[in-house]
Amino acid sequence: MGQSFHDCAALTQEISGCRLCAQRFAATATRHAPRPVVWFRPSARILIAGQAPGLRVHDSGRPYTDASGDRLRQWLGVSEDVFYDRDQIAIVPMAFCFPGYNAKKADLPPPPECARTWQHRVMSVLPEVELTVLVGGYAQQHHLGKKARVSDTVADWRAHAPRVFPLPHPSWRNTAWLKRHPWFETDLLPALRHRVKELL
């Protein structure tokens, strides 16, 4: 376990210093510098795999410090203290930095170089993970190895449970989707919360 923690700490430090996308970010509408948000330890049994930090997370240095985070914690049935306990929950997005906005102030996608560079190495230092929560299409495509509509993947959640639960992004933009798919709250979320409770 000591070696595992040492390897994880070294990798965390390496990712925190990453400047792979500096030129890419400087060319965005936000013209920001890289700020990797790294949030995992090798003892974590739950992995939350998302897309990329937003601007508020870029500013705070903590994942999901926004309204989407509030909704995600409600979906999982966990408090902020538990959610941010890196010994229990690892948060590993497809890109560790805020990708920036385009000229129309829309979110840019996570740079694929980030996942290619870091994902395999991060997974190698998280041997205890028993539940992976896939938030959004980028994470679902990467971890499930296939491209599909988020709605279809989430609707097929029973094919992946109990080790994997695909979710839509918890953004307010998806409120209409949630209303159109009541089974998400009546069927999927109780099963997800039960699994989270088992592991915590």
Backbone as ProteinMPNN parsed JSONL, in Angstrom:
{"seq_chain_A": "MGQSFHDCAALTQEISGCRLCAQRFAATATRHAPRPVVWFRPSARILIAGQAPGLRVHDSGRPYTDASGDRLRQWLGVSEDVFYDRDQIAIVPMAFCFPGYNAKKADLPPPPECARTWQHRVMSVLPEVELTVLVGGYAQQHHLGKKARVSDTVADWRAHAPRVFPLPHPSWRNTAWLKRHPWFETDLLPALRHRVKELL", "coords_chain_A": {"N_chain_A": [[0.832, -1.209, 0.0], [2.004, 1.211, 0.73], [3.814, 1.717, -1.383], [1.984, 2.032, -3.427], [0.645, 4.394, -2.656], [2.805, 6.113, -2.83], [3.394, 6.013, -5.585], [1.009, 7.068, -6.578], [1.005, 9.643, -5.464], [3.243, 10.711, -6.728], [2.389, 10.664, -9.387], [0.169, 12.361, -9.228], [1.45, 14.779, -8.681], [2.885, 15.077, -11.034], [0.842, 15.328, -12.976], [-0.346, 17.66, -12.04], [1.533, 19.521, -12.725], [1.352, 19.637, -15.447], [1.584, 21.068, -18.67], [0.745, 20.662, -21.186], [-1.303, 21.584, -22.879], [-1.018, 24.326, -23.085], [-0.601, 26.205, -25.207], [-2.881, 25.72, -26.746], [-4.953, 26.522, -24.946], [-4.316, 29.215, -24.625], [-5.113, 30.201, -27.033], [-7.852, 30.248, -26.971], [-11.098, 31.802, -26.367], [-11.08, 32.52, -23.712], [-8.409, 32.628, -23.039], [-6.795, 31.407, -21.074], [-4.492, 30.027, -18.625], [-3.156, 26.679, -18.193], [-4.607, 24.741, -15.573], [-4.515, 22.104, -13.935], [-6.91, 20.066, -12.327], [-6.695, 17.879, -9.909], [-7.756, 14.934, -8.417], [-7.685, 12.37, -6.638], [-7.013, 9.29, -4.869], [-5.273, 6.218, -4.091], [-6.854, 4.479, -2.551], [-9.502, 4.821, -3.137], [-12.807, 3.682, -3.742], [-14.84, 4.318, -5.355], [-15.22, 5.734, -8.52], [-15.587, 8.714, -10.215], [-16.067, 9.602, -13.389], [-15.833, 12.192, -15.495], [-16.326, 14.94, -17.785], [-14.756, 17.514, -18.202], [-13.214, 20.117, -16.232], [-15.201, 23.017, -15.441], [-15.375, 26.643, -15.758], [-15.782, 27.679, -13.158], [-14.74, 25.642, -11.579], [-12.127, 25.671, -12.484], [-11.377, 28.104, -11.366], [-11.703, 27.588, -8.624], [-10.256, 25.271, -8.048], [-11.216, 22.888, -7.123], [-13.094, 19.978, -7.867], [-16.357, 20.01, -9.382], [-17.513, 22.267, -8.09], [-19.989, 23.746, -8.318], [-23.346, 24.355, -9.601], [-23.909, 22.029, -11.009], [-22.412, 20.184, -9.606], [-23.783, 20.148, -7.17], [-26.171, 18.933, -7.961], [-25.181, 16.46, -8.871], [-24.151, 15.349, -6.483], [-26.535, 15.058, -5.122], [-27.776, 13.153, -6.743], [-26.082, 10.992, -6.243], [-26.47, 10.665, -3.556], [-24.832, 11.588, -1.46], [-22.98, 13.485, 0.985], [-21.247, 16.684, 0.928], [-18.846, 16.407, 2.357], [-18.265, 13.654, 2.186], [-18.189, 13.351, -0.586], [-15.937, 14.838, -1.309], [-13.918, 13.437, -0.131], [-11.045, 12.104, -0.867], [-9.997, 9.626, -0.315], [-12.105, 7.944, -0.526], [-13.66, 8.589, -2.815], [-12.73, 8.971, -6.113], [-12.129, 11.466, -8.537], [-12.003, 11.747, -11.807], [-11.732, 13.307, -14.657], [-12.12, 13.438, -18.302], [-10.443, 15.365, -19.212], [-8.117, 17.196, -17.378], [-7.949, 19.915, -17.109], [-9.709, 23.066, -17.459], [-11.167, 23.46, -20.555], [-11.781, 25.837, -21.869], [-13.638, 28.499, -23.532], [-15.344, 28.946, -26.665], [-15.631, 31.493, -29.27], [-18.296, 32.12, -29.042], [-18.859, 31.754, -26.432], [-19.359, 29.146, -25.68], [-18.805, 25.939, -24.188], [-15.71, 24.39, -24.834], [-14.681, 21.192, -26.171], [-13.159, 18.48, -24.233], [-9.637, 18.345, -24.565], [-8.301, 15.762, -26.573], [-5.699, 14.913, -26.17], [-5.181, 14.94, -23.478], [-6.55, 12.759, -22.229], [-5.296, 10.687, -23.655], [-2.721, 10.943, -22.71], [-2.841, 10.657, -19.889], [-4.947, 8.976, -18.817], [-4.661, 6.074, -18.765], [-2.495, 5.764, -17.038], [-3.482, 6.888, -14.687], [-5.599, 5.139, -14.07], [-4.108, 2.919, -13.452], [-3.176, 3.378, -10.893], [-5.347, 3.197, -9.301], [-6.444, 0.797, -7.885], [-8.542, -0.16, -6.31], [-11.069, 0.481, -7.144], [-14.505, -0.085, -7.407], [-16.843, 0.815, -8.374], [-17.784, 2.69, -11.112], [-18.763, 5.785, -12.155], [-20.082, 7.165, -14.905], [-20.11, 10.196, -16.264], [-21.695, 11.819, -18.667], [-21.13, 12.007, -22.287], [-18.423, 11.903, -23.29], [-16.899, 10.596, -21.315], [-18.301, 8.199, -21.217], [-17.914, 7.137, -23.788], [-15.138, 6.767, -23.744], [-14.653, 4.969, -21.542], [-16.409, 2.848, -21.987], [-15.805, 2.122, -24.512], [-17.162, 2.55, -26.9], [-19.022, 4.504, -29.257], [-21.937, 6.221, -28.686], [-25.26, 7.591, -28.399], [-25.835, 9.619, -25.548], [-28.312, 9.403, -24.262], [-29.173, 6.858, -25.083], [-27.207, 5.209, -23.987], [-27.483, 5.704, -21.232], [-30.1, 4.847, -20.889], [-29.727, 2.156, -21.163], [-28.659, 1.31, -18.773], [-28.799, -0.854, -17.001], [-27.4, -2.889, -18.193], [-24.814, -2.415, -17.551], [-24.582, -2.029, -14.824], [-23.783, -3.654, -11.636], [-21.297, -2.412, -11.535], [-20.736, -0.274, -13.174], [-22.238, 2.852, -13.795], [-23.841, 4.747, -16.109], [-24.432, 8.203, -16.577], [-26.368, 11.14, -17.455], [-25.06, 14.451, -18.108], [-25.014, 16.449, -15.158], [-25.91, 19.034, -15.543], [-27.943, 22.045, -15.524], [-29.002, 22.366, -17.989], [-29.94, 19.931, -18.759], [-32.342, 19.49, -17.532], [-34.836, 19.345, -18.803], [-34.528, 16.952, -20.183], [-34.481, 15.151, -18.06], [-37.1, 15.371, -17.161], [-38.429, 14.245, -19.304], [-37.694, 11.635, -19.108], [-38.662, 9.888, -16.808], [-37.986, 7.48, -15.577], [-35.35, 7.65, -14.915], [-35.093, 8.89, -12.412], [-36.796, 7.291, -10.89], [-35.953, 4.637, -11.169], [-33.154, 4.256, -11.94], [-31.608, 6.033, -10.243], [-32.23, 5.212, -7.473], [-31.019, 2.658, -7.502], [-28.364, 3.33, -8.022], [-27.736, 4.911, -5.744], [-28.024, 2.985, -3.752], [-25.904, 1.286, -4.391], [-23.717, 3.001, -4.05], [-23.931, 3.481, -1.303], [-23.43, 0.918, -0.319], [-20.68, 0.674, -0.849], [-19.505, 2.722, 0.569]], "CA_chain_A": [[0.0, 0.0, 0.0], [2.908, 2.348, 0.779], [4.3, 1.982, -2.739], [0.852, 2.523, -4.204], [0.446, 5.793, -2.317], [3.949, 6.847, -3.372], [3.193, 6.115, -7.034], [-0.121, 7.96, -6.803], [1.437, 11.003, -5.137], [4.151, 11.151, -7.785], [1.584, 10.913, -10.581], [-0.616, 13.569, -8.956], [2.346, 15.925, -8.835], [3.22, 15.186, -12.453], [-0.319, 15.871, -13.681], [-0.54, 19.04, -11.577], [2.491, 20.372, -13.422], [1.213, 19.467, -16.892], [1.334, 22.267, -19.487], [0.617, 20.119, -22.53], [-2.282, 22.324, -23.689], [-0.865, 25.76, -22.827], [-0.824, 26.984, -26.431], [-4.291, 25.551, -27.105], [-5.785, 27.347, -24.071], [-4.013, 30.62, -24.892], [-5.799, 30.576, -28.275], [-9.303, 30.247, -26.768], [-11.676, 33.097, -26.008], [-10.746, 32.814, -22.314], [-6.955, 32.867, -22.983], [-6.369, 31.046, -19.727], [-3.358, 29.111, -18.472], [-3.557, 25.382, -17.645], [-4.675, 24.529, -14.129], [-5.071, 20.759, -13.738], [-7.614, 19.798, -11.072], [-6.358, 16.462, -9.719], [-8.533, 14.589, -7.219], [-7.812, 10.923, -6.442], [-6.038, 8.548, -4.072], [-5.382, 4.809, -4.487], [-7.814, 3.713, -1.748], [-10.873, 5.126, -3.563], [-13.591, 2.559, -4.272], [-15.774, 4.885, -6.324], [-14.61, 6.621, -9.495], [-16.467, 9.561, -11.01], [-15.388, 9.983, -14.625], [-16.62, 13.214, -16.151], [-15.854, 15.516, -19.044], [-13.64, 18.431, -17.949], [-13.632, 21.184, -15.319], [-15.738, 24.257, -15.97], [-14.646, 27.835, -15.334], [-15.809, 27.809, -11.696], [-13.796, 24.662, -11.034], [-10.81, 26.23, -12.805], [-11.086, 29.158, -10.385], [-11.685, 27.074, -7.244], [-9.281, 24.185, -7.879], [-11.913, 21.709, -6.606], [-14.065, 19.525, -8.872], [-17.807, 20.105, -9.175], [-17.913, 23.347, -7.169], [-20.978, 24.517, -9.066], [-24.685, 23.779, -9.494], [-23.847, 20.648, -11.498], [-21.909, 19.379, -8.497], [-24.868, 19.982, -6.21], [-27.102, 17.936, -8.494], [-24.512, 15.158, -8.889], [-24.114, 14.834, -5.109], [-27.897, 14.631, -4.808], [-27.964, 11.891, -7.461], [-25.315, 9.937, -5.572], [-26.912, 10.532, -2.18], [-23.701, 11.784, -0.555], [-22.724, 14.844, 1.458], [-20.017, 17.281, 0.399], [-17.684, 15.84, 3.056], [-17.974, 12.341, 1.594], [-17.867, 13.54, -1.998], [-14.584, 15.368, -1.447], [-12.962, 12.567, 0.555], [-10.315, 11.42, -1.932], [-9.753, 8.236, 0.058], [-13.303, 7.168, -0.864], [-14.148, 8.894, -4.16], [-11.782, 9.567, -7.057], [-12.791, 12.236, -9.582], [-11.031, 11.734, -12.902], [-12.383, 13.665, -15.911], [-11.395, 13.158, -19.543], [-9.392, 16.383, -19.259], [-7.955, 17.724, -16.027], [-8.022, 21.376, -17.136], [-10.803, 23.753, -18.129], [-10.763, 23.613, -21.955], [-12.038, 27.181, -22.346], [-14.825, 28.786, -24.328], [-15.125, 29.464, -28.008], [-16.005, 32.903, -29.412], [-19.703, 32.271, -28.656], [-18.901, 31.425, -25.01], [-19.767, 27.759, -25.479], [-17.716, 25.097, -23.698], [-14.944, 23.603, -25.793], [-14.572, 19.795, -25.726], [-11.882, 18.149, -23.593], [-8.604, 17.988, -25.534], [-8.045, 14.322, -26.515], [-4.334, 14.626, -25.726], [-5.166, 14.736, -22.024], [-6.9, 11.36, -21.949], [-4.249, 9.815, -24.207], [-1.504, 11.069, -21.902], [-2.952, 10.387, -18.462], [-5.984, 8.071, -18.32], [-4.163, 4.728, -18.453], [-1.626, 5.848, -15.857], [-4.319, 7.124, -13.507], [-6.308, 3.899, -13.743], [-3.154, 1.949, -12.895], [-2.946, 3.647, -9.467], [-6.649, 3.128, -8.612], [-6.772, -0.63, -7.95], [-9.656, -0.542, -5.436], [-12.337, 0.976, -7.684], [-15.544, -1.091, -7.626], [-17.969, 1.482, -9.026], [-17.406, 3.803, -11.977], [-19.9, 6.6, -12.553], [-19.687, 7.819, -16.158], [-20.92, 11.404, -16.402], [-21.631, 12.416, -19.983], [-20.754, 11.213, -23.444], [-16.987, 11.7, -23.472], [-16.478, 9.55, -20.38], [-18.935, 6.934, -21.604], [-17.23, 6.62, -24.968], [-13.79, 6.313, -23.372], [-14.633, 3.819, -20.634], [-17.173, 1.725, -22.538], [-15.182, 1.749, -25.775], [-18.053, 2.666, -28.055], [-19.678, 5.793, -29.394], [-23.395, 6.096, -28.718], [-25.945, 8.728, -27.795], [-25.892, 9.538, -24.09], [-29.644, 8.909, -23.882], [-29.229, 5.41, -25.294], [-26.308, 4.557, -23.027], [-28.084, 5.795, -19.899], [-31.29, 3.984, -20.888], [-29.256, 0.773, -21.085], [-27.795, 1.282, -17.593], [-28.793, -2.164, -16.332], [-26.394, -3.743, -18.841], [-23.491, -2.079, -16.999], [-24.625, -2.075, -13.357], [-23.581, -2.62, -10.618], [-19.934, -1.86, -11.521], [-20.706, 0.973, -13.944], [-23.506, 3.555, -13.976], [-23.74, 5.916, -16.981], [-25.354, 9.282, -16.234], [-26.257, 12.36, -18.251], [-24.386, 15.507, -17.356], [-25.964, 17.018, -14.196], [-26.142, 20.447, -15.84], [-29.335, 22.514, -15.579], [-29.454, 22.237, -19.378], [-30.549, 18.617, -18.938], [-33.565, 19.383, -16.739], [-35.92, 18.885, -19.684], [-34.274, 15.526, -20.44], [-34.89, 14.417, -16.858], [-38.564, 15.334, -17.135], [-38.897, 13.337, -20.358], [-37.278, 10.266, -18.792], [-38.895, 9.747, -15.357], [-37.349, 6.263, -15.071], [-34.02, 7.977, -14.389], [-35.211, 9.143, -10.971], [-37.533, 6.232, -10.179], [-35.292, 3.336, -11.277], [-31.685, 4.297, -11.938], [-31.005, 6.687, -9.074], [-32.241, 4.377, -6.271], [-30.017, 1.598, -7.642], [-27.053, 3.972, -7.879], [-27.531, 5.293, -4.338], [-27.83, 1.764, -2.983], [-24.542, 0.803, -4.657], [-22.787, 3.937, -3.395], [-24.011, 3.234, 0.14], [-22.729, -0.355, -0.067], [-19.224, 0.825, -0.947], [-19.024, 3.695, 1.536]], "C_chain_A": [[0.863, 1.255, 0.0], [3.411, 2.726, -0.591], [3.19, 2.56, -3.609], [0.602, 4.003, -3.928], [1.584, 6.653, -2.863], [3.784, 7.062, -4.87], [2.084, 7.11, -7.359], [0.279, 9.409, -6.543], [2.358, 11.557, -6.218], [3.383, 11.491, -9.06], [0.742, 12.175, -10.419], [0.225, 14.818, -9.174], [2.688, 16.153, -10.308], [2.059, 15.804, -13.239], [-0.527, 17.341, -13.303], [0.387, 20.018, -12.298], [2.36, 20.335, -14.935], [0.886, 20.8, -17.581], [1.179, 21.879, -20.957], [-0.25, 20.988, -23.439], [-2.152, 23.837, -23.543], [-1.153, 26.597, -24.071], [-2.288, 26.908, -26.875], [-5.177, 26.479, -26.269], [-5.557, 28.836, -24.317], [-4.741, 31.121, -26.137], [-7.321, 30.582, -28.14], [-9.788, 31.647, -26.418], [-11.31, 33.498, -24.585], [-9.254, 33.077, -22.11], [-6.369, 32.531, -21.607], [-5.146, 30.125, -19.758], [-3.872, 27.77, -17.951], [-3.606, 25.419, -16.114], [-5.309, 23.167, -13.895], [-5.711, 20.619, -12.355], [-7.534, 18.283, -10.85], [-6.948, 16.002, -8.388], [-8.708, 13.074, -7.1], [-6.702, 10.415, -5.536], [-6.275, 7.063, -4.311], [-6.386, 3.986, -3.694], [-9.257, 3.901, -2.202], [-11.563, 3.903, -4.15], [-14.612, 3.014, -5.298], [-15.014, 5.856, -7.22], [-15.7, 7.408, -10.208], [-15.665, 10.045, -12.213], [-16.278, 10.956, -15.376], [-15.962, 13.73, -17.411], [-14.599, 16.356, -18.829], [-14.117, 19.491, -16.974], [-14.242, 22.363, -16.08], [-14.954, 25.437, -15.418], [-14.639, 27.985, -13.819], [-14.842, 26.833, -11.032], [-12.363, 25.104, -11.315], [-10.413, 27.274, -11.76], [-10.91, 28.596, -8.977], [-10.605, 26.024, -7.004], [-9.877, 22.931, -7.263], [-12.963, 21.273, -7.616], [-15.508, 19.729, -8.429], [-18.204, 21.133, -8.119], [-18.856, 24.293, -7.907], [-22.331, 23.829, -8.913], [-24.733, 22.337, -10.005], [-23.351, 19.707, -10.403], [-22.972, 19.132, -7.449], [-25.835, 18.892, -6.678], [-26.456, 16.551, -8.503], [-24.451, 14.553, -7.502], [-25.497, 14.35, -4.681], [-28.199, 13.297, -5.5], [-27.279, 10.734, -6.742], [-25.795, 9.674, -4.142], [-25.799, 10.685, -1.167], [-23.575, 13.254, -0.166], [-21.461, 15.389, 0.783], [-18.792, 16.658, 1.047], [-17.283, 14.489, 2.449], [-17.518, 12.501, 0.151], [-16.415, 13.98, -2.185], [-13.533, 14.588, -0.656], [-12.251, 11.706, -0.493], [-9.985, 9.972, -1.593], [-10.933, 7.342, -0.302], [-13.747, 7.351, -2.32], [-13.058, 9.569, -4.976], [-12.575, 10.281, -8.146], [-11.784, 12.444, -10.709], [-11.74, 12.051, -14.223], [-11.541, 13.278, -17.127], [-10.316, 14.198, -19.809], [-9.319, 17.024, -17.882], [-8.07, 19.247, -15.957], [-9.313, 21.858, -17.789], [-10.397, 23.988, -19.581], [-10.967, 25.008, -22.523], [-13.347, 27.289, -23.096], [-14.42, 29.165, -25.747], [-15.627, 30.91, -28.077], [-17.452, 33.164, -29.008], [-19.944, 31.914, -27.191], [-19.509, 30.052, -24.739], [-18.557, 26.954, -25.024], [-17.022, 24.387, -24.856], [-14.835, 22.166, -25.283], [-13.24, 19.54, -25.029], [-10.833, 17.782, -24.642], [-8.27, 16.497, -25.445], [-6.643, 13.962, -26.047], [-4.267, 14.326, -24.236], [-5.467, 13.285, -21.684], [-5.824, 10.418, -22.46], [-3.012, 9.801, -23.317], [-1.669, 10.48, -20.508], [-3.897, 9.265, -18.045], [-5.451, 6.692, -17.923], [-3.319, 4.748, -17.182], [-2.436, 6.074, -14.586], [-5.038, 5.841, -13.106], [-5.382, 2.872, -13.092], [-2.875, 2.176, -11.415], [-4.262, 3.682, -8.681], [-7.148, 1.683, -8.604], [-8.017, -1.041, -7.183], [-11.027, -0.162, -5.99], [-13.3, -0.171, -7.981], [-16.802, -0.51, -8.277], [-17.432, 2.655, -9.827], [-18.672, 4.505, -12.448], [-19.464, 7.429, -13.758], [-20.622, 8.987, -16.433], [-20.71, 11.999, -17.793], [-21.002, 11.544, -21.055], [-19.274, 10.941, -23.603], [-16.469, 10.583, -22.565], [-17.059, 8.202, -20.773], [-18.244, 6.323, -22.807], [-15.86, 6.056, -24.6], [-13.832, 5.013, -22.575], [-15.393, 2.612, -21.174], [-16.667, 1.298, -23.91], [-16.087, 1.793, -26.978], [-18.732, 4.019, -28.057], [-21.178, 5.572, -29.536], [-23.996, 7.358, -28.119], [-26.02, 8.53, -26.284], [-27.239, 8.973, -23.643], [-29.736, 7.396, -24.004], [-28.373, 4.673, -24.271], [-26.908, 4.561, -21.628], [-29.32, 4.895, -19.81], [-30.923, 2.515, -20.729], [-28.412, 0.538, -19.829], [-27.73, -0.084, -16.921], [-27.759, -3.121, -16.936], [-25.01, -3.54, -18.242], [-23.435, -2.174, -15.477], [-24.319, -3.501, -12.873], [-22.186, -1.993, -10.629], [-19.84, -0.519, -12.223], [-22.114, 1.546, -14.039], [-23.267, 4.745, -14.9], [-24.815, 6.94, -16.617], [-25.282, 10.38, -17.293], [-25.466, 13.39, -17.45], [-25.398, 16.147, -16.407], [-26.217, 18.508, -14.383], [-27.636, 20.78, -15.83], [-29.883, 22.379, -16.998], [-30.169, 20.9, -19.618], [-31.835, 18.429, -18.128], [-34.734, 18.878, -17.578], [-35.769, 17.4, -19.997], [-34.758, 14.693, -19.257], [-36.412, 14.305, -16.778], [-39.122, 14.371, -18.169], [-38.591, 11.88, -20.062], [-37.432, 10.012, -17.29], [-38.259, 8.502, -14.76], [-35.962, 6.545, -14.49], [-34.073, 8.17, -12.874], [-35.896, 8.009, -10.231], [-36.795, 4.896, -10.162], [-33.773, 3.416, -11.12], [-31.125, 4.873, -10.644], [-31.105, 5.864, -7.788], [-31.204, 3.251, -6.328], [-28.612, 2.155, -7.467], [-26.774, 4.315, -6.424], [-27.306, 4.071, -3.465], [-26.396, 1.243, -3.159], [-23.499, 1.692, -3.985], [-22.765, 3.667, -1.897], [-23.304, 1.947, 0.513], [-21.217, -0.146, 0.027], [-18.655, 1.824, 0.057], [-19.25, 3.223, 2.959]], "O_chain_A": [[0.519, 2.248, -0.64], [3.441, 3.905, -0.942], [3.42, 3.457, -4.42], [0.374, 4.78, -4.855], [1.362, 7.78, -3.306], [4.007, 8.165, -5.37], [2.201, 7.898, -8.297], [-0.071, 10.301, -7.316], [2.265, 12.729, -6.581], [3.684, 12.477, -9.732], [0.614, 12.965, -11.354], [-0.229, 15.79, -9.777], [2.767, 17.294, -10.764], [2.265, 16.692, -14.067], [-0.849, 18.165, -14.159], [0.061, 21.195, -12.459], [3.17, 20.938, -15.639], [0.024, 21.553, -17.128], [1.453, 22.677, -21.853], [0.03, 21.116, -24.63], [-3.099, 24.561, -23.852], [-1.875, 27.591, -23.994], [-2.862, 27.901, -27.323], [-6.055, 27.15, -26.813], [-6.492, 29.631, -24.228], [-4.964, 32.322, -26.286], [-8.016, 30.892, -29.108], [-8.99, 32.56, -26.202], [-11.235, 34.688, -24.279], [-8.87, 33.686, -21.112], [-5.557, 33.277, -21.06], [-4.82, 29.53, -20.785], [-4.93, 27.729, -17.323], [-2.768, 26.039, -15.459], [-6.518, 23.08, -13.68], [-5.124, 21.008, -11.345], [-8.219, 17.51, -11.52], [-6.677, 16.602, -7.348], [-9.774, 12.551, -7.427], [-5.623, 10.999, -5.439], [-7.378, 6.679, -4.7], [-6.743, 2.889, -4.123], [-10.15, 3.214, -1.706], [-10.981, 3.177, -4.955], [-15.183, 2.2, -6.023], [-14.256, 6.696, -6.736], [-16.637, 6.82, -10.747], [-14.706, 10.802, -12.069], [-17.356, 10.586, -15.841], [-15.145, 13.046, -18.027], [-13.505, 15.957, -19.226], [-15.319, 19.745, -16.892], [-13.85, 22.664, -17.208], [-13.978, 25.251, -14.691], [-13.623, 28.37, -13.24], [-14.201, 27.168, -10.036], [-11.483, 24.93, -10.472], [-9.263, 27.324, -11.323], [-10.064, 29.072, -8.219], [-10.095, 25.898, -5.891], [-9.145, 22.006, -6.913], [-13.661, 22.121, -8.173], [-15.828, 19.631, -7.244], [-19.127, 20.897, -7.34], [-18.561, 25.474, -8.093], [-22.454, 22.841, -8.188], [-25.502, 21.521, -9.498], [-23.815, 18.572, -10.291], [-23.061, 18.036, -6.896], [-26.26, 18.042, -5.895], [-27.117, 15.566, -8.174], [-24.679, 13.352, -7.35], [-25.619, 13.354, -3.967], [-28.812, 12.413, -4.901], [-27.828, 9.636, -6.645], [-25.559, 8.602, -3.585], [-25.794, 10.012, -0.137], [-24.009, 14.145, -0.896], [-20.709, 14.646, 0.152], [-17.798, 16.403, 0.366], [-16.101, 14.226, 2.229], [-16.564, 11.854, -0.278], [-15.745, 13.538, -3.118], [-12.392, 15.031, -0.529], [-12.793, 10.699, -0.949], [-9.721, 9.173, -2.492], [-10.788, 6.122, -0.378], [-14.158, 6.394, -2.976], [-12.527, 10.608, -4.583], [-13.582, 9.759, -8.624], [-10.836, 13.219, -10.577], [-12.296, 11.147, -14.847], [-10.397, 12.846, -16.992], [-9.374, 13.935, -20.557], [-10.346, 17.357, -17.291], [-8.263, 19.808, -14.879], [-9.929, 21.138, -18.575], [-9.388, 24.647, -19.832], [-10.386, 25.339, -23.557], [-14.068, 26.308, -23.273], [-13.31, 29.638, -25.994], [-16.005, 31.484, -27.056], [-17.807, 34.293, -28.668], [-21.089, 31.787, -26.757], [-20.104, 29.829, -23.685], [-17.426, 27.24, -25.417], [-17.677, 23.849, -25.748], [-14.892, 21.945, -24.073], [-12.292, 20.303, -25.212], [-11.119, 16.978, -25.529], [-7.983, 16.004, -24.354], [-6.408, 12.847, -25.582], [-3.415, 13.562, -23.782], [-4.723, 12.653, -20.934], [-5.472, 9.453, -21.781], [-2.339, 8.778, -23.187], [-0.737, 9.865, -19.988], [-3.672, 8.648, -17.004], [-5.77, 6.201, -16.84], [-3.423, 3.848, -16.348], [-2.119, 5.519, -13.534], [-5.078, 5.496, -11.925], [-5.82, 2.056, -12.281], [-2.387, 1.271, -10.739], [-4.295, 4.138, -7.538], [-8.155, 1.371, -9.239], [-8.512, -2.152, -7.372], [-12.045, -0.456, -5.363], [-12.964, -1.106, -8.707], [-17.704, -1.245, -8.677], [-16.718, 3.507, -9.3], [-19.543, 3.891, -13.063], [-18.589, 8.288, -13.649], [-21.783, 8.793, -16.792], [-19.675, 12.608, -18.066], [-20.423, 10.494, -20.775], [-18.898, 9.844, -24.015], [-15.695, 9.729, -22.999], [-16.383, 7.178, -20.673], [-18.014, 5.114, -22.842], [-15.469, 4.995, -25.086], [-13.121, 4.062, -22.9], [-15.055, 1.474, -20.851], [-17.047, 0.242, -24.417], [-15.81, 1.138, -27.983], [-18.986, 4.608, -27.006], [-21.627, 4.824, -30.404], [-23.316, 8.105, -27.415], [-26.24, 7.419, -25.801], [-27.289, 8.146, -22.732], [-30.305, 6.729, -23.14], [-28.776, 3.631, -23.753], [-26.854, 3.556, -20.919], [-29.558, 4.259, -18.784], [-31.716, 1.723, -20.219], [-27.546, -0.336, -19.822], [-26.707, -0.434, -16.332], [-27.302, -4.05, -16.27], [-24.131, -4.386, -18.402], [-22.364, -2.377, -14.904], [-24.562, -4.46, -13.605], [-21.911, -1.118, -9.808], [-18.966, 0.288, -11.909], [-23.068, 0.824, -14.327], [-22.555, 5.674, -14.517], [-25.968, 6.582, -16.378], [-24.257, 10.537, -17.956], [-25.236, 13.213, -16.254], [-26.54, 16.372, -16.807], [-26.694, 19.173, -13.462], [-28.48, 19.923, -16.091], [-31.096, 22.287, -17.187], [-30.922, 20.766, -20.583], [-32.358, 17.317, -18.052], [-35.533, 18.07, -17.106], [-36.759, 16.672, -20.068], [-35.377, 13.645, -19.443], [-36.945, 13.271, -16.377], [-40.162, 13.75, -17.948], [-39.16, 10.985, -20.687], [-36.433, 9.93, -16.576], [-38.012, 8.461, -13.555], [-35.459, 5.775, -13.671], [-33.211, 7.679, -12.146], [-35.609, 7.783, -9.055], [-36.984, 4.102, -9.241], [-33.185, 2.735, -10.28], [-30.259, 4.262, -10.018], [-30.121, 5.816, -7.05], [-30.582, 2.929, -5.316], [-27.764, 1.524, -6.836], [-25.685, 4.036, -5.922], [-26.494, 4.107, -2.541], [-25.759, 0.816, -2.196], [-22.521, 1.201, -3.422], [-21.696, 3.627, -1.288], [-22.644, 1.883, 1.55], [-20.558, -0.728, 0.889], [-17.464, 1.785, 0.366], [-18.901, 3.928, 3.906]]}, "name": "protein", "num_of_chains": 1, "seq": "MGQSFHDCAALTQEISGCRLCAQRFAATATRHAPRPVVWFRPSARILIAGQAPGLRVHDSGRPYTDASGDRLRQWLGVSEDVFYDRDQIAIVPMAFCFPGYNAKKADLPPPPECARTWQHRVMSVLPEVELTVLVGGYAQQHHLGKKARVSDTVADWRAHAPRVFPLPHPSWRNTAWLKRHPWFETDLLPALRHRVKELL"}
